[in-house]
């Protein structure tokens, strides 16, 4: 029997030699570079219906080095075309 996810669960992973934190919560999953606050977050609902995959493909995965306005501009340009 699986355990219900009712609080935050954090784990550290290594991607290309850089440490990242993966946080699972009842709301979704978030990947953040260790020591940083901003990261990529996906809601469970968005992940299950494919909306998050579409948003990530529009922004190219949206890393922390990109500004929020660049990500929003890319999404708006795609929506207008």
PDB file with one MODEL, atoms N, CA, C and O in Angstrom:
MODEL        1
ATOM      1  N   UNK A   1       0.835  -1.172   0.000  1.00  0.00           N
ATOM      2  CA  UNK A   1       0.000   0.000   0.000  1.00  0.00           C
ATOM      3  C   UNK A   1       0.892   1.252   0.000  1.00  0.00           C
ATOM      4  O   UNK A   1       1.860   1.320   0.758  1.00  0.00           O
ATOM      5  N   UNK A   2       0.578   2.216  -0.825  1.00  0.00           N
ATOM      6  CA  UNK A   2       1.368   3.438  -0.934  1.00  0.00           C
ATOM      7  C   UNK A   2       1.020   4.418   0.189  1.00  0.00           C
ATOM      8  O   UNK A   2      -0.099   4.432   0.701  1.00  0.00           O
ATOM      9  N   UNK A   3       2.008   5.236   0.555  1.00  0.00           N
ATOM     10  CA  UNK A   3       1.804   6.254   1.571  1.00  0.00           C
ATOM     11  C   UNK A   3       1.303   7.527   0.914  1.00  0.00           C
ATOM     12  O   UNK A   3       1.857   7.970  -0.092  1.00  0.00           O
ATOM     13  N   UNK A   4       0.272   8.110   1.472  1.00  0.00           N
ATOM     14  CA  UNK A   4      -0.297   9.349   0.935  1.00  0.00           C
ATOM     15  C   UNK A   4       0.700  10.492   1.123  1.00  0.00           C
ATOM     16  O   UNK A   4       1.317  10.623   2.180  1.00  0.00           O
ATOM     17  N   UNK A   5       0.850  11.320   0.080  1.00  0.00           N
ATOM     18  CA  UNK A   5       1.733  12.474   0.136  1.00  0.00           C
ATOM     19  C   UNK A   5       0.963  13.635   0.763  1.00  0.00           C
ATOM     20  O   UNK A   5       0.141  14.267   0.100  1.00  0.00           O
ATOM     21  N   UNK A   6       1.230  13.915   2.044  1.00  0.00           N
ATOM     22  CA  UNK A   6       0.486  14.955   2.736  1.00  0.00           C
ATOM     23  C   UNK A   6       1.378  16.072   3.272  1.00  0.00           C
ATOM     24  O   UNK A   6       0.887  17.000   3.915  1.00  0.00           O
ATOM     25  N   UNK A   7       2.701  15.990   3.009  1.00  0.00           N
ATOM     26  CA  UNK A   7       3.620  17.054   3.393  1.00  0.00           C
ATOM     27  C   UNK A   7       4.785  17.064   2.409  1.00  0.00           C
ATOM     28  O   UNK A   7       4.886  16.187   1.552  1.00  0.00           O
ATOM     29  N   UNK A   8       5.664  18.056   2.532  1.00  0.00           N
ATOM     30  CA  UNK A   8       6.795  18.172   1.611  1.00  0.00           C
ATOM     31  C   UNK A   8       7.772  17.019   1.770  1.00  0.00           C
ATOM     32  O   UNK A   8       8.047  16.557   2.877  1.00  0.00           O
ATOM     33  N   UNK A   9       8.292  16.566   0.632  1.00  0.00           N
ATOM     34  CA  UNK A   9       9.322  15.540   0.609  1.00  0.00           C
ATOM     35  C   UNK A   9      10.446  16.076  -0.278  1.00  0.00           C
ATOM     36  O   UNK A   9      10.258  16.251  -1.482  1.00  0.00           O
ATOM     37  N   UNK A  10      11.620  16.336   0.318  1.00  0.00           N
ATOM     38  CA  UNK A  10      12.745  16.908  -0.425  1.00  0.00           C
ATOM     39  C   UNK A  10      13.860  15.886  -0.570  1.00  0.00           C
ATOM     40  O   UNK A  10      14.180  15.142   0.358  1.00  0.00           O
ATOM     41  N   UNK A  11      14.447  15.872  -1.780  1.00  0.00           N
ATOM     42  CA  UNK A  11      15.579  14.995  -2.056  1.00  0.00           C
ATOM     43  C   UNK A  11      16.578  15.753  -2.913  1.00  0.00           C
ATOM     44  O   UNK A  11      16.192  16.550  -3.767  1.00  0.00           O
ATOM     45  N   UNK A  12      17.859  15.506  -2.685  1.00  0.00           N
ATOM     46  CA  UNK A  12      18.910  16.127  -3.482  1.00  0.00           C
ATOM     47  C   UNK A  12      19.306  15.192  -4.615  1.00  0.00           C
ATOM     48  O   UNK A  12      19.457  13.985  -4.423  1.00  0.00           O
ATOM     49  N   UNK A  13      19.471  15.778  -5.811  1.00  0.00           N
ATOM     50  CA  UNK A  13      19.949  15.012  -6.958  1.00  0.00           C
ATOM     51  C   UNK A  13      21.095  15.783  -7.603  1.00  0.00           C
ATOM     52  O   UNK A  13      21.283  16.968  -7.328  1.00  0.00           O
ATOM     53  N   UNK A  14      21.857  15.116  -8.456  1.00  0.00           N
ATOM     54  CA  UNK A  14      22.988  15.717  -9.144  1.00  0.00           C
ATOM     55  C   UNK A  14      22.711  15.710 -10.647  1.00  0.00           C
ATOM     56  O   UNK A  14      22.448  14.652 -11.219  1.00  0.00           O
ATOM     57  N   UNK A  15      22.766  16.882 -11.294  1.00  0.00           N
ATOM     58  CA  UNK A  15      22.583  16.990 -12.738  1.00  0.00           C
ATOM     59  C   UNK A  15      23.812  17.685 -13.303  1.00  0.00           C
ATOM     60  O   UNK A  15      24.057  18.852 -13.000  1.00  0.00           O
ATOM     61  N   UNK A  16      24.576  16.989 -14.110  1.00  0.00           N
ATOM     62  CA  UNK A  16      25.799  17.532 -14.714  1.00  0.00           C
ATOM     63  C   UNK A  16      26.728  18.157 -13.677  1.00  0.00           C
ATOM     64  O   UNK A  16      27.301  19.220 -13.912  1.00  0.00           O
ATOM     65  N   UNK A  17      26.873  17.501 -12.547  1.00  0.00           N
ATOM     66  CA  UNK A  17      27.786  17.968 -11.516  1.00  0.00           C
ATOM     67  C   UNK A  17      27.248  19.066 -10.612  1.00  0.00           C
ATOM     68  O   UNK A  17      27.956  19.520  -9.714  1.00  0.00           O
ATOM     69  N   UNK A  18      26.010  19.503 -10.829  1.00  0.00           N
ATOM     70  CA  UNK A  18      25.400  20.536  -9.990  1.00  0.00           C
ATOM     71  C   UNK A  18      24.343  19.907  -9.090  1.00  0.00           C
ATOM     72  O   UNK A  18      23.553  19.080  -9.544  1.00  0.00           O
ATOM     73  N   UNK A  19      24.324  20.296  -7.810  1.00  0.00           N
ATOM     74  CA  UNK A  19      23.285  19.770  -6.910  1.00  0.00           C
ATOM     75  C   UNK A  19      21.955  20.505  -7.091  1.00  0.00           C
ATOM     76  O   UNK A  19      21.921  21.731  -7.198  1.00  0.00           O
ATOM     77  N   UNK A  20      20.886  19.753  -7.123  1.00  0.00           N
ATOM     78  CA  UNK A  20      19.527  20.288  -7.240  1.00  0.00           C
ATOM     79  C   UNK A  20      18.668  19.666  -6.153  1.00  0.00           C
ATOM     80  O   UNK A  20      18.953  18.572  -5.666  1.00  0.00           O
ATOM     81  N   UNK A  21      17.609  20.380  -5.779  1.00  0.00           N
ATOM     82  CA  UNK A  21      16.630  19.855  -4.839  1.00  0.00           C
ATOM     83  C   UNK A  21      15.339  19.561  -5.582  1.00  0.00           C
ATOM     84  O   UNK A  21      14.839  20.402  -6.329  1.00  0.00           O
ATOM     85  N   UNK A  22      14.804  18.370  -5.376  1.00  0.00           N
ATOM     86  CA  UNK A  22      13.502  17.997  -5.911  1.00  0.00           C
ATOM     87  C   UNK A  22      12.545  18.001  -4.725  1.00  0.00           C
ATOM     88  O   UNK A  22      12.783  17.331  -3.720  1.00  0.00           O
ATOM     89  N   UNK A  23      11.470  18.756  -4.850  1.00  0.00           N
ATOM     90  CA  UNK A  23      10.485  18.836  -3.773  1.00  0.00           C
ATOM     91  C   UNK A  23       9.148  18.321  -4.285  1.00  0.00           C
ATOM     92  O   UNK A  23       8.580  18.855  -5.238  1.00  0.00           O
ATOM     93  N   UNK A  24       8.663  17.285  -3.637  1.00  0.00           N
ATOM     94  CA  UNK A  24       7.329  16.752  -3.928  1.00  0.00           C
ATOM     95  C   UNK A  24       6.390  17.271  -2.860  1.00  0.00           C
ATOM     96  O   UNK A  24       6.703  17.221  -1.671  1.00  0.00           O
ATOM     97  N   UNK A  25       5.244  17.765  -3.280  1.00  0.00           N
ATOM     98  CA  UNK A  25       4.243  18.260  -2.337  1.00  0.00           C
ATOM     99  C   UNK A  25       2.875  17.792  -2.808  1.00  0.00           C
ATOM    100  O   UNK A  25       2.743  17.290  -3.924  1.00  0.00           O
ATOM    101  N   UNK A  26       1.859  17.952  -1.973  1.00  0.00           N
ATOM    102  CA  UNK A  26       0.512  17.587  -2.416  1.00  0.00           C
ATOM    103  C   UNK A  26       0.056  18.392  -3.632  1.00  0.00           C
ATOM    104  O   UNK A  26      -0.851  17.967  -4.348  1.00  0.00           O
ATOM    105  N   UNK A  27       0.682  19.559  -3.872  1.00  0.00           N
ATOM    106  CA  UNK A  27       0.298  20.415  -4.998  1.00  0.00           C
ATOM    107  C   UNK A  27       1.036  20.086  -6.292  1.00  0.00           C
ATOM    108  O   UNK A  27       0.497  20.311  -7.376  1.00  0.00           O
ATOM    109  N   UNK A  28       2.260  19.558  -6.204  1.00  0.00           N
ATOM    110  CA  UNK A  28       3.032  19.267  -7.410  1.00  0.00           C
ATOM    111  C   UNK A  28       4.480  18.966  -7.100  1.00  0.00           C
ATOM    112  O   UNK A  28       4.821  18.587  -5.979  1.00  0.00           O
ATOM    113  N   UNK A  29       5.336  19.138  -8.104  1.00  0.00           N
ATOM    114  CA  UNK A  29       6.765  18.856  -7.971  1.00  0.00           C
ATOM    115  C   UNK A  29       7.544  20.091  -8.399  1.00  0.00           C
ATOM    116  O   UNK A  29       7.123  20.810  -9.304  1.00  0.00           O
ATOM    117  N   UNK A  30       8.691  20.341  -7.743  1.00  0.00           N
ATOM    118  CA  UNK A  30       9.509  21.504  -8.055  1.00  0.00           C
ATOM    119  C   UNK A  30      10.975  21.092  -8.081  1.00  0.00           C
ATOM    120  O   UNK A  30      11.430  20.342  -7.218  1.00  0.00           O
ATOM    121  N   UNK A  31      11.717  21.588  -9.078  1.00  0.00           N
ATOM    122  CA  UNK A  31      13.150  21.349  -9.213  1.00  0.00           C
ATOM    123  C   UNK A  31      13.851  22.685  -9.061  1.00  0.00           C
ATOM    124  O   UNK A  31      13.582  23.620  -9.815  1.00  0.00           O
ATOM    125  N   UNK A  32      14.760  22.783  -8.077  1.00  0.00           N
ATOM    126  CA  UNK A  32      15.446  24.027  -7.776  1.00  0.00           C
ATOM    127  C   UNK A  32      16.930  23.760  -7.607  1.00  0.00           C
ATOM    128  O   UNK A  32      17.322  22.780  -6.974  1.00  0.00           O
ATOM    129  N   UNK A  33      17.770  24.645  -8.183  1.00  0.00           N
ATOM    130  CA  UNK A  33      19.204  24.525  -7.955  1.00  0.00           C
ATOM    131  C   UNK A  33      19.453  24.719  -6.460  1.00  0.00           C
ATOM    132  O   UNK A  33      18.886  25.622  -5.845  1.00  0.00           O
ATOM    133  N   UNK A  34      20.298  23.875  -5.882  1.00  0.00           N
ATOM    134  CA  UNK A  34      20.522  23.935  -4.443  1.00  0.00           C
ATOM    135  C   UNK A  34      21.078  25.300  -4.047  1.00  0.00           C
ATOM    136  O   UNK A  34      22.010  25.808  -4.670  1.00  0.00           O
ATOM    137  N   UNK A  35      20.496  25.882  -3.010  1.00  0.00           N
ATOM    138  CA  UNK A  35      20.893  27.187  -2.525  1.00  0.00           C
ATOM    139  C   UNK A  35      20.130  28.332  -3.169  1.00  0.00           C
ATOM    140  O   UNK A  35      20.325  29.489  -2.799  1.00  0.00           O
ATOM    141  N   UNK A  36      19.277  28.029  -4.115  1.00  0.00           N
ATOM    142  CA  UNK A  36      18.471  29.049  -4.790  1.00  0.00           C
ATOM    143  C   UNK A  36      17.022  28.913  -4.340  1.00  0.00           C
ATOM    144  O   UNK A  36      16.634  27.896  -3.765  1.00  0.00           O
ATOM    145  N   UNK A  37      16.229  29.945  -4.604  1.00  0.00           N
ATOM    146  CA  UNK A  37      14.820  29.916  -4.236  1.00  0.00           C
ATOM    147  C   UNK A  37      13.918  29.636  -5.421  1.00  0.00           C
ATOM    148  O   UNK A  37      12.918  28.928  -5.303  1.00  0.00           O
ATOM    149  N   UNK A  38      14.282  30.203  -6.578  1.00  0.00           N
ATOM    150  CA  UNK A  38      13.442  30.021  -7.760  1.00  0.00           C
ATOM    151  C   UNK A  38      13.779  28.705  -8.438  1.00  0.00           C
ATOM    152  O   UNK A  38      14.926  28.258  -8.423  1.00  0.00           O
ATOM    153  N   UNK A  39      12.787  28.106  -9.018  1.00  0.00           N
ATOM    154  CA  UNK A  39      12.991  26.858  -9.728  1.00  0.00           C
ATOM    155  C   UNK A  39      11.829  26.583 -10.653  1.00  0.00           C
ATOM    156  O   UNK A  39      10.959  27.429 -10.857  1.00  0.00           O
ATOM    157  N   UNK A  40      11.831  25.395 -11.206  1.00  0.00           N
ATOM    158  CA  UNK A  40      10.760  24.968 -12.105  1.00  0.00           C
ATOM    159  C   UNK A  40       9.734  24.187 -11.304  1.00  0.00           C
ATOM    160  O   UNK A  40      10.077  23.221 -10.622  1.00  0.00           O
ATOM    161  N   UNK A  41       8.487  24.596 -11.383  1.00  0.00           N
ATOM    162  CA  UNK A  41       7.427  23.894 -10.675  1.00  0.00           C
ATOM    163  C   UNK A  41       6.332  23.446 -11.618  1.00  0.00           C
ATOM    164  O   UNK A  41       5.996  24.137 -12.580  1.00  0.00           O
ATOM    165  N   UNK A  42       5.784  22.289 -11.330  1.00  0.00           N
ATOM    166  CA  UNK A  42       4.704  21.724 -12.136  1.00  0.00           C
ATOM    167  C   UNK A  42       3.632  21.199 -11.185  1.00  0.00           C
ATOM    168  O   UNK A  42       3.926  20.441 -10.261  1.00  0.00           O
ATOM    169  N   UNK A  43       2.385  21.610 -11.420  1.00  0.00           N
ATOM    170  CA  UNK A  43       1.301  21.079 -10.592  1.00  0.00           C
ATOM    171  C   UNK A  43       0.962  19.665 -11.067  1.00  0.00           C
ATOM    172  O   UNK A  43       1.202  19.318 -12.224  1.00  0.00           O
ATOM    173  N   UNK A  44       0.413  18.867 -10.181  1.00  0.00           N
ATOM    174  CA  UNK A  44       0.032  17.498 -10.551  1.00  0.00           C
ATOM    175  C   UNK A  44      -1.045  17.525 -11.621  1.00  0.00           C
ATOM    176  O   UNK A  44      -1.028  16.712 -12.546  1.00  0.00           O
ATOM    177  N   UNK A  45      -1.982  18.455 -11.500  1.00  0.00           N
ATOM    178  CA  UNK A  45      -3.057  18.565 -12.491  1.00  0.00           C
ATOM    179  C   UNK A  45      -2.487  18.934 -13.858  1.00  0.00           C
ATOM    180  O   UNK A  45      -2.862  18.342 -14.870  1.00  0.00           O
ATOM    181  N   UNK A  46      -1.583  19.909 -13.889  1.00  0.00           N
ATOM    182  CA  UNK A  46      -0.955  20.314 -15.137  1.00  0.00           C
ATOM    183  C   UNK A  46      -0.122  19.196 -15.751  1.00  0.00           C
ATOM    184  O   UNK A  46      -0.095  19.032 -16.970  1.00  0.00           O
ATOM    185  N   UNK A  47       0.546  18.437 -14.914  1.00  0.00           N
ATOM    186  CA  UNK A  47       1.355  17.315 -15.389  1.00  0.00           C
ATOM    187  C   UNK A  47       0.475  16.213 -15.961  1.00  0.00           C
ATOM    188  O   UNK A  47       0.813  15.608 -16.978  1.00  0.00           O
ATOM    189  N   UNK A  48      -0.646  15.955 -15.311  1.00  0.00           N
ATOM    190  CA  UNK A  48      -1.510  14.860 -15.748  1.00  0.00           C
ATOM    191  C   UNK A  48      -2.277  15.169 -17.036  1.00  0.00           C
ATOM    192  O   UNK A  48      -2.594  14.256 -17.799  1.00  0.00           O
ATOM    193  N   UNK A  49      -2.582  16.463 -17.286  1.00  0.00           N
ATOM    194  CA  UNK A  49      -3.343  16.768 -18.499  1.00  0.00           C
ATOM    195  C   UNK A  49      -2.485  17.330 -19.630  1.00  0.00           C
ATOM    196  O   UNK A  49      -3.015  17.693 -20.680  1.00  0.00           O
ATOM    197  N   UNK A  50      -1.163  17.408 -19.432  1.00  0.00           N
ATOM    198  CA  UNK A  50      -0.251  17.804 -20.497  1.00  0.00           C
ATOM    199  C   UNK A  50      -0.032  19.295 -20.636  1.00  0.00           C
ATOM    200  O   UNK A  50       0.793  19.709 -21.451  1.00  0.00           O
ATOM    201  N   UNK A  51      -0.738  20.122 -19.873  1.00  0.00           N
ATOM    202  CA  UNK A  51      -0.559  21.572 -19.975  1.00  0.00           C
ATOM    203  C   UNK A  51       0.858  21.983 -19.589  1.00  0.00           C
ATOM    204  O   UNK A  51       1.431  22.873 -20.219  1.00  0.00           O
ATOM    205  N   UNK A  52       1.428  21.356 -18.575  1.00  0.00           N
ATOM    206  CA  UNK A  52       2.769  21.714 -18.132  1.00  0.00           C
ATOM    207  C   UNK A  52       3.814  21.350 -19.163  1.00  0.00           C
ATOM    208  O   UNK A  52       4.783  22.087 -19.344  1.00  0.00           O
ATOM    209  N   UNK A  53       3.641  20.236 -19.840  1.00  0.00           N
ATOM    210  CA  UNK A  53       4.583  19.835 -20.878  1.00  0.00           C
ATOM    211  C   UNK A  53       4.587  20.846 -22.009  1.00  0.00           C
ATOM    212  O   UNK A  53       5.644  21.158 -22.557  1.00  0.00           O
ATOM    213  N   UNK A  54       3.427  21.357 -22.363  1.00  0.00           N
ATOM    214  CA  UNK A  54       3.319  22.374 -23.403  1.00  0.00           C
ATOM    215  C   UNK A  54       4.026  23.658 -22.972  1.00  0.00           C
ATOM    216  O   UNK A  54       4.769  24.250 -23.755  1.00  0.00           O
ATOM    217  N   UNK A  55       3.801  24.086 -21.743  1.00  0.00           N
ATOM    218  CA  UNK A  55       4.431  25.308 -21.244  1.00  0.00           C
ATOM    219  C   UNK A  55       5.947  25.164 -21.197  1.00  0.00           C
ATOM    220  O   UNK A  55       6.664  26.097 -21.560  1.00  0.00           O
ATOM    221  N   UNK A  56       6.441  24.025 -20.761  1.00  0.00           N
ATOM    222  CA  UNK A  56       7.883  23.813 -20.698  1.00  0.00           C
ATOM    223  C   UNK A  56       8.505  23.783 -22.081  1.00  0.00           C
ATOM    224  O   UNK A  56       9.612  24.287 -22.266  1.00  0.00           O
ATOM    225  N   UNK A  57       7.820  23.204 -23.055  1.00  0.00           N
ATOM    226  CA  UNK A  57       8.378  23.155 -24.402  1.00  0.00           C
ATOM    227  C   UNK A  57       8.421  24.547 -25.019  1.00  0.00           C
ATOM    228  O   UNK A  57       9.315  24.837 -25.814  1.00  0.00           O
ATOM    229  N   UNK A  58       7.473  25.415 -24.669  1.00  0.00           N
ATOM    230  CA  UNK A  58       7.458  26.787 -25.184  1.00  0.00           C
ATOM    231  C   UNK A  58       8.630  27.599 -24.658  1.00  0.00           C
ATOM    232  O   UNK A  58       9.184  28.433 -25.374  1.00  0.00           O
ATOM    233  N   UNK A  59       9.008  27.358 -23.408  1.00  0.00           N
ATOM    234  CA  UNK A  59      10.079  28.130 -22.786  1.00  0.00           C
ATOM    235  C   UNK A  59      11.418  27.423 -22.884  1.00  0.00           C
ATOM    236  O   UNK A  59      12.425  27.947 -22.407  1.00  0.00           O
ATOM    237  N   UNK A  60      11.452  26.260 -23.484  1.00  0.00           N
ATOM    238  CA  UNK A  60      12.708  25.532 -23.598  1.00  0.00           C
ATOM    239  C   UNK A  60      13.195  24.987 -22.276  1.00  0.00           C
ATOM    240  O   UNK A  60      14.395  24.785 -22.097  1.00  0.00           O
ATOM    241  N   UNK A  61      12.292  24.746 -21.350  1.00  0.00           N
ATOM    242  CA  UNK A  61      12.679  24.193 -20.060  1.00  0.00           C
ATOM    243  C   UNK A  61      12.882  25.254 -19.002  1.00  0.00           C
ATOM    244  O   UNK A  61      12.993  24.924 -17.822  1.00  0.00           O
ATOM    245  N   UNK A  62      12.935  26.529 -19.390  1.00  0.00           N
ATOM    246  CA  UNK A  62      13.018  27.676 -18.501  1.00  0.00           C
ATOM    247  C   UNK A  62      13.957  27.467 -17.326  1.00  0.00           C
ATOM    248  O   UNK A  62      13.529  27.009 -16.267  1.00  0.00           O
ATOM    249  N   UNK A  63      15.229  27.797 -17.498  1.00  0.00           N
ATOM    250  CA  UNK A  63      16.199  27.679 -16.418  1.00  0.00           C
ATOM    251  C   UNK A  63      16.140  28.905 -15.524  1.00  0.00           C
ATOM    252  O   UNK A  63      15.467  29.883 -15.852  1.00  0.00           O
ATOM    253  N   UNK A  64      16.844  28.858 -14.388  1.00  0.00           N
ATOM    254  CA  UNK A  64      16.827  29.975 -13.455  1.00  0.00           C
ATOM    255  C   UNK A  64      17.505  31.200 -14.039  1.00  0.00           C
ATOM    256  O   UNK A  64      17.241  32.311 -13.578  1.00  0.00           O
ATOM    257  N   UNK A  65      18.371  31.045 -15.039  1.00  0.00           N
ATOM    258  CA  UNK A  65      19.077  32.181 -15.605  1.00  0.00           C
ATOM    259  C   UNK A  65      18.172  33.037 -16.478  1.00  0.00           C
ATOM    260  O   UNK A  65      18.492  34.196 -16.742  1.00  0.00           O
ATOM    261  N   UNK A  66      17.056  32.493 -16.929  1.00  0.00           N
ATOM    262  CA  UNK A  66      16.109  33.258 -17.717  1.00  0.00           C
ATOM    263  C   UNK A  66      15.207  34.052 -16.783  1.00  0.00           C
ATOM    264  O   UNK A  66      14.893  33.606 -15.680  1.00  0.00           O
ATOM    265  N   UNK A  67      14.796  35.220 -17.228  1.00  0.00           N
ATOM    266  CA  UNK A  67      13.892  36.014 -16.404  1.00  0.00           C
ATOM    267  C   UNK A  67      12.464  35.555 -16.618  1.00  0.00           C
ATOM    268  O   UNK A  67      12.144  34.931 -17.629  1.00  0.00           O
ATOM    269  N   UNK A  68      11.621  35.864 -15.672  1.00  0.00           N
ATOM    270  CA  UNK A  68      10.215  35.498 -15.773  1.00  0.00           C
ATOM    271  C   UNK A  68       9.568  36.184 -16.963  1.00  0.00           C
ATOM    272  O   UNK A  68       8.695  35.607 -17.612  1.00  0.00           O
ATOM    273  N   UNK A  69       9.988  37.419 -17.260  1.00  0.00           N
ATOM    274  CA  UNK A  69       9.374  38.147 -18.368  1.00  0.00           C
ATOM    275  C   UNK A  69       9.704  37.492 -19.705  1.00  0.00           C
ATOM    276  O   UNK A  69       8.876  37.510 -20.616  1.00  0.00           O
ATOM    277  N   UNK A  70      10.910  36.909 -19.843  1.00  0.00           N
ATOM    278  CA  UNK A  70      11.254  36.210 -21.082  1.00  0.00           C
ATOM    279  C   UNK A  70      10.364  34.996 -21.273  1.00  0.00           C
ATOM    280  O   UNK A  70       9.908  34.726 -22.384  1.00  0.00           O
ATOM    281  N   UNK A  71      10.116  34.268 -20.208  1.00  0.00           N
ATOM    282  CA  UNK A  71       9.264  33.084 -20.273  1.00  0.00           C
ATOM    283  C   UNK A  71       7.834  33.465 -20.622  1.00  0.00           C
ATOM    284  O   UNK A  71       7.183  32.802 -21.429  1.00  0.00           O
ATOM    285  N   UNK A  72       7.346  34.549 -20.001  1.00  0.00           N
ATOM    286  CA  UNK A  72       5.992  34.998 -20.274  1.00  0.00           C
ATOM    287  C   UNK A  72       5.870  35.480 -21.715  1.00  0.00           C
ATOM    288  O   UNK A  72       4.856  35.228 -22.366  1.00  0.00           O
ATOM    289  N   UNK A  73       6.894  36.172 -22.223  1.00  0.00           N
ATOM    290  CA  UNK A  73       6.869  36.663 -23.605  1.00  0.00           C
ATOM    291  C   UNK A  73       6.811  35.514 -24.589  1.00  0.00           C
ATOM    292  O   UNK A  73       6.073  35.575 -25.573  1.00  0.00           O
ATOM    293  N   UNK A  74       7.586  34.461 -24.334  1.00  0.00           N
ATOM    294  CA  UNK A  74       7.584  33.303 -25.231  1.00  0.00           C
ATOM    295  C   UNK A  74       6.213  32.641 -25.249  1.00  0.00           C
ATOM    296  O   UNK A  74       5.732  32.237 -26.308  1.00  0.00           O
ATOM    297  N   UNK A  75       5.585  32.528 -24.089  1.00  0.00           N
ATOM    298  CA  UNK A  75       4.258  31.911 -24.011  1.00  0.00           C
ATOM    299  C   UNK A  75       3.227  32.784 -24.720  1.00  0.00           C
ATOM    300  O   UNK A  75       2.346  32.263 -25.404  1.00  0.00           O
ATOM    301  N   UNK A  76       3.325  34.106 -24.565  1.00  0.00           N
ATOM    302  CA  UNK A  76       2.383  35.008 -25.219  1.00  0.00           C
ATOM    303  C   UNK A  76       2.545  34.980 -26.735  1.00  0.00           C
ATOM    304  O   UNK A  76       1.555  35.001 -27.466  1.00  0.00           O
ATOM    305  N   UNK A  77       3.810  34.931 -27.217  1.00  0.00           N
ATOM    306  CA  UNK A  77       4.058  34.881 -28.662  1.00  0.00           C
ATOM    307  C   UNK A  77       3.460  33.623 -29.266  1.00  0.00           C
ATOM    308  O   UNK A  77       2.866  33.665 -30.344  1.00  0.00           O
ATOM    309  N   UNK A  78       3.619  32.501 -28.570  1.00  0.00           N
ATOM    310  CA  UNK A  78       3.071  31.249 -29.091  1.00  0.00           C
ATOM    311  C   UNK A  78       1.545  31.284 -29.088  1.00  0.00           C
ATOM    312  O   UNK A  78       0.907  30.789 -30.017  1.00  0.00           O
ATOM    313  N   UNK A  79       0.965  31.866 -28.049  1.00  0.00           N
ATOM    314  CA  UNK A  79      -0.492  31.932 -27.956  1.00  0.00           C
ATOM    315  C   UNK A  79      -1.082  32.835 -29.044  1.00  0.00           C
ATOM    316  O   UNK A  79      -2.199  32.607 -29.509  1.00  0.00           O
ATOM    317  N   UNK A  80      -0.330  33.853 -29.442  1.00  0.00           N
ATOM    318  CA  UNK A  80      -0.819  34.782 -30.462  1.00  0.00           C
ATOM    319  C   UNK A  80      -0.634  34.263 -31.889  1.00  0.00           C
ATOM    320  O   UNK A  80      -1.221  34.816 -32.818  1.00  0.00           O
ATOM    321  N   UNK A  81       0.163  33.220 -32.082  1.00  0.00           N
ATOM    322  CA  UNK A  81       0.391  32.701 -33.439  1.00  0.00           C
ATOM    323  C   UNK A  81      -0.552  31.593 -33.819  1.00  0.00           C
ATOM    324  O   UNK A  81      -0.471  31.067 -34.929  1.00  0.00           O
TER     325      UNK A  81
ENDMDL
END
